[in-house]
Amino acid sequence: MKLKERRISIGATQKMVADACNVSVSAVSQWESGATTPTIMSLCLLAKFLHCTVGELMTEVVTGERKA
């Protein structure tokens, strides 16, 4: 599952993710498009918000995929 799909699956908006990670909506959009990657601090906050591990997110953010 990609980052955007994971966000949508929990019913969250980009604004909600941005607020939880203390970043701009633009930053979240860039993460979802693959233009940039979150900092380690943002990854920790993002994982907590999305109810997953940092490892799962790193796989999704870096490769665009989720390990089986």
Sequence and secondary structure as in RCSB ss.txt:
>XXXX:A:sequence
MKLKERRISIGATQKMVADACNVSVSAVSQWESGATTPTIMSLCLLAKFLHCTVGELMTEVVTGERKA
>XXXX:A:secstr
  HHHHHHHTT  HHHHHHHHTS HHHHHHHHHTSS   HHHHHHHHHHHTS HHHHHHHHHHSS   
